[in-house]
Amino acid sequence: MHPAPVHPVPDDEHAQIAASTFRMLADPTRVKLLWALLQEESSVNALAEAVGASPAAVSQHLAKLRLAGFVESRREGTYAYYRASDAHVRRLLQETLSHAEHVTGVAE
């Protein structure tokens, strides 16, 4: 990783990729799922319990996150286990969640 973007103003391609990333993270359930998966690999049922959503809803969100390249899955028997696959997303979520804690007064 480099400390700052290379270009002073992003070109169209990079601006589009950044906007697509923000759209993918614009759903609170996906934010929770990604944060949980950045901590450890997990199954759909465990993720559903952790984020307070139905397994069906979690599966749909995971499919979107997988297509976007944010998560990967592996099969073990009849179970699928998911993990976060992008270190950039970790840093982005850390900053954003830290900002949210400052806004709400949880962190100072």
N, C-alpha and C positions, 0 to 999 in steps of 0.2 A: 504494500500500500504506500502511496505517496501522501504527504501531509495536506496537500491542497490540489484542487483541479488544475490540470495543465493549462487550459485555455482561460483567459480573463473573462470571456463570455462564452457559455456553452454553445456549441453548434447545434443544429436542429436535431441530429441523431441523438446526441447525449442528453439534450433537454427532454426529448421524447422518452428516453429510457428512464430518466429521473422521474418524470411525471407518471409513468406507468408503475414505477416502484411505489410512489406515494398513493396511487389509486389502489394498489394491492394491499397496502397497509392502512387504508382508510376505514376498515371494518374492525370494530373493537374485538370481535371474536377471533379474527385472524391475528391481531396483535397479541392476544393472550396465548393463542396456540403457538405462535412463533417463539414467544418468550419462554413458554414451557419447554419447547423443543430445543431451545438454546441451552437449557439446563441439563436435559437428558433425553435419550431416545424413549419413545413411548408408543403405546398402542392407541387405537381409536377410542376404545372404552375408557382407558385411563385418562386420556385427554378430555373426553366428554365430561367425566366427573370433575376434573381439575378446573375446567373453564365454565362449567354450569350450562352445557348445551347438550342436545341430543346427539347420540352417535351418528345419526343420519346427517345432521347439520355439520358435524365435525368432518365427516367424510367428504362432504361437498367442498368445504373450505380447504381441506387438505389437497383435494384434486386441483383446485385453483393454484394453491401455493406450489404444488409439484410442477404444474405446467409453467409457472413463472420461474422455476428453478430455485425456489427458496427452501424447499424441503426435498428429501430423498426418502425412499422406502426400501425395506427389505422384507422378504417373506421368511417365515419360520413356521413350517407346517401350514396350518390354515390361518395363521395370524400374520398381520402386516405390522411392522414397526417403523415409525417415522423418526427422522432426525433433521435438524436444521442443516443446511448445506452452504450457507453463504456468510462468511465472517463479516462482510460489509454490513449485512442486515443487523448483526449483533451490535455493532457500533451505532448504527442509526437508531435502533430501538433503545439502547442504553441512554443516548442523549435525549431522545423524545420522552421516555418515561421519567428521566431525571427532571426534565422541564415540567412535566405534568405534576410531579411531586412539589416542585417549587411554586407553581401556580396555585396549588391547593393548600400550601402552607405546611405540608408534611415534612419537607426538607427546607433548610434555610441556607 
